[in-house]
Amino acid sequence: MSARLSDVVRIASCLTGARLRFRLLRGRALAAYQNARARRLLEFAVRHSPFHAQRFQGHDINRWRQLPAIEKQDMMKNFSSYNTAGIPLEPAMKVAVEAEESRVFTETMSGLTVGLSSGTSGHRGIFLVSRLEQLRWAGEILSRTLPGIRAKGWRVAMFMRSNSNLYATLGSHWLRFQYFDLFTPLQESVEKLNRFEPDVLVGPASLLSLLRREKTDGRLNIAPIRVISVAEVLEPQDKEALEGAFAVPVHQIYQCTEGLIAACCERGSLHILEDVIAVDLEVLDQDEESIRAVPVITDLWRTTQPIIRYRMSDVIVVEKRPCGCGSAFRVLRAIEGRYDDVLFARDADGGLKPVFADLVRRILLLASDRITDYLVVQRTLSAWDVNLDLDSPEDFQMLAHSLEQRFQKTLAGYGLVAPEINVALGVPARDPLAKKRRVRRTFPMNCVEKGDAVTA
C-alpha cells in the first residue's frame, strides 16, 4: 500500500470512529473511555518527558483529574523537556518564525511539523505535531465538517494563518483542499474563490465577515453548502449576518494551539469533543441553565507535546441540558473570549468585580442597530475606550451620549460604579494574522480573585 493511500485509509478510519463515538459514548462508557485514554497518555508522558516525570512525581496518575494544572508560560519555559521528542525551543522557534515570515510551511524537524501560535495571550507558543497526529486531526475535522458523502466529492476552501503540506498530499478527486493565506489581498482571494467554487468555506469570523460584504456587493459568486468559523469568537450578530448573506447554516470549530476542543453537530450546537479532549471546569458562575468557567483541558490523543491538565485563558459557557441531536457530548452556549480580557469595575464597597464580554456585547447591540463593528478596551480601572464603526455616522454624537448612559445604567443595575466611557468613531485596523478581540483589557489585574462574578 502506498504511503498516500495508507494516509487516506487512516483518515477514513479516524473519521468513521469519530462519528461513532460522537453518537454512542455517554455516561459510564464515556467516563471509562476518557480514563483509559488519559492513563495511557500519562504513562507515555512520564516515560518520555522529563518535565512530566518530575511534574507528576508523588501523584497518583489514576486520579488524573486532580493533578495540578499548568498554563502556557509553564509549557514554553520548559519546552525542551516538556515535549516527548526532545526538540529544543530555540531551533523550533527559528523554524516556526522563518515559516511565518516566508509563508512557506514545508520544513519539519525530526519529521515533526512545527507551528507558531497567534499569541493573543501575549505569549507566543510553539506546537509540535507528528504525521500520525496530523492524520488523526484531519479525520476528526472532516467528520465534523463534511455534510456527508457524495459521488462528486467536496471542495474545501480554508483561510488559515499557516498552510500544511498535509492538505496537498491528501487531495484527491473526492476531496480537494485549497489553502488561502490570510496575508493575501482580499480581492485576490475573492477571484481565487470564484474560480475554485468551494462547497465548504472555512475561516476566521473576521475574514468571513469581509467575504460576506463581497458576497452582498456581488463580487463574490460562490454558493457553499456550509460555512465554518474557526480561530476567533463567532458572535451571534456576525453569525446571523453570515447566514443571511450565504443562505446556509454557519457552524463553528473551537480549536487552539492546545487542541481541537469543540465542533458543531448537524443542528448547529457546538459540542465539546469529549472523545478527543477531556474538559474540566474552573467555575466562575452558574445558573439553572449554564455554567460560566475557565476550561482545564487534557488532550486524550496527543503525545508529541502532551496537553495534560492545561488551564486555558478562555471563558466558556457550558449548557447544562443535552442537545436534541442525541449526542451526550456537552454543548457550549458561548465562547466569551480570554479570561485575561475580562473587564473589571468597582462595586459600592470599592471591591473589584468582573464584567464579562457577553454583557458588554449586549449593551452595544441594544444601543443601536447602526453599529457594524466595535472595540472596547479597558486601559485603566477608571476608563474604558469604545470605538465604533457605523453604517451612517451622521448622528454619532447623539449615539455616543446614549451609549455612555446605557453603560452607566446597566452597570449600576449590577451594583457597579461605571468607569469613564470614552466613545470614538472608527475601529482601528488590525494585523490580518491576529485573532479579532472585540473586548480587551490591556492592564494587569493579578490581584483579582477569579471567584467574584457579575451574572450577565
C-alpha positions, 0 to 999 in steps of 0.5 A: 500500500502506498504511503498516500493511500495508507494516509487516506485509509487512516483518515477514513478510519479516524473519521468513521470512529469519530462519528461513532463515538460522537453518537454512542459514548455517554455516561459510564462508557464515556467516563471509562473511555476518557480514563483509559485514554488519559492513563495511557497518555500519562504513562507515555508522558512520564516515560518520555518527558522529563518535565512530566516525570518530575511534574507528576512525581508523588501523584497518583496518575489514576486520579488524573483529574486532580493533578495540578494544572499548568498554563502556557508560560509553564509549557514554553519555559520548559519546552525542551523537556516538556515535549516527548521528542526532545526538540529544543525551543530555540531551533523550533522557534527559528523554524516556526518564525522563518515559516511565518515570515516566508509563508512557506510551511514545508520544513519539519524537524525530526519529521515533526511539523512545527507551528507558531501560535497567534499569541493573543495571550501575549505569549507566543507558543510553539506546537509540535505535531507528528504525521500520525497526529496530523492524520488523526486531526484531519479525520476528526475535522472532516467528520465534523465538517463534511455534510456527508458523502457524495459521488462528486466529492467536496471542495474545501476552501480554508483561510488559515494563518499557516498552510500544511503540506498535509492538505496537498498530499491528501487531495484527491478527486473526492476531496480537494483542499485549497489553502488561502493565506490570510496575508493575501489581498482580499480581492485576490482571494475573492477571484481565487474563490470564484474560480475554485467554487468551494462547497465548504468555506472555512475561516476566521469570523473576521475574514468571513465577515469581509467575504460576506460584504463581497458576497452582498456587493456581488463580487463574490459568486460562490454558493457553499453548502456550509460555512465554518468559523474557526480561530476567533469568537463567532458572535451571534450578530456576525453569525446571523449576518453570515447566514443571511448573506450565504443562505446556509447554516454557519457552524463553528470549530473551537480549536487552539494551539492546545487542541481541537476542543469543540465542533458543531453537530448537524443542528448547529450546537457546538459540542465539546469533543469529549472523545478527543479532549477531556474538559474540566471546569474552573467555575466562575458562575452558574445558573439553572441553565449554564455554567460560566468557567475557565476550561482545564483541558487534557488532550486524550490523543496527543503525545508529541507535546502532551496537553495534560491538565492545561488551564486555558485563558478562555471563558466558556459557557457550558449548557447544562441540558443535552442537545436534541441531536442525541449526542451526550457530548456537552454543548457550549452556549458561548465562547466569551473570549480570554479570561485575561480580557475580562473587564473589571469595575468597582462595586459600592464597597470599592471591591473589584468585580468582573464584567464579562464580554457577553454583557458588554456585547449586549449593551452595544447591540441594544444601543443601536442597530447602526453599529457594524463593528466595535472595540472596547478596551479597558486601559485603566480601572477608571476608563474604558475606550469604545470605538465604533464603526457605523453604517451612517455616522451622521448622528454619532454624537447623539449615539455616543451620549446614549451609549455612555448612559446605557453603560452607566445604567446597566452597570449600576443595575449590577451594583457597579460604579461605571468607569469613564466611557470614552466613545470614538468613531472608527475601529482601528485596523488590525494585523490580518494574522491576529485573532479579532478581540472585540473586548480587551483589557490591556492592564494587569489585574493579578490581584483579582480573585477569579471567584467574584462574578457579575451574572450577565 
